[in-house]
Amino acid sequence: MKLRLITWNVRGANDCVKRKVIKALIKKNRADLVCLQETKIQEMSIGIVRSLGVGRFLEWGAVDSRGAAGGLVVFWDNRVLDLIDLQKGLFSISCTFKNCEDGFIWTFTGVYGPTLRRDRESFWEELGAIKGLWNGPWCVAGDFNAIQSPEERSRGGSLNSTMRRFSDIIEDLELMNLPMVGGPFT
């Protein structure tokens, strides 16, 4: 099965014009699974999800924003993915899916990491707890609000303790950091 996934920090999805742009990209790429971070929507609804997603076969889950910050929504085509379980955290939403085509079972976690340094350890603990919930393949995607190396920053700099800690987390959770596609910096 070839799954088409879009993950995107939209930096706000309250504006209907912006939602049309997001929807057009999703439609153009015929995405089966979408994870949008930093929605800044305090109470996600089916109406908002339908204004973002394509088709009538949408299922979804969301972590509402806290004030004007954060927010995550994950939605998928239920003809492609069958939801087995859904768990929400402060910084993540996790879905265990069964592929409709071949029965393959796997877990997807969409994340929007904290921007405040004092909340990072709670985020890392949340990811560790999620890993302990399920066995099998696990895909984690989104905006971690953390980087592994100075090269990922437009202004460069040197390796620091926060970068080393993020690298340790990736290793501890047995994740693989895939390269970004698109612009060199976000």
Secondary structure, DSSP 8 states (H G I E B T S, - for coil): ----EEEEE-S---SHHHHHHHHHHHHHHT-SEEEEE----SS--HHHHHHHS-SS-EEEEEE--BTTB--EEEEEETTTEEEEEEEE-SSEEEEEEEETTT--EEEEEEEE--SSGGGHHHHHHHHHHHHHH--S-EEEEEE-S--SSGGGSTT-----HHHHHHHHHHHHTT-------SSS--
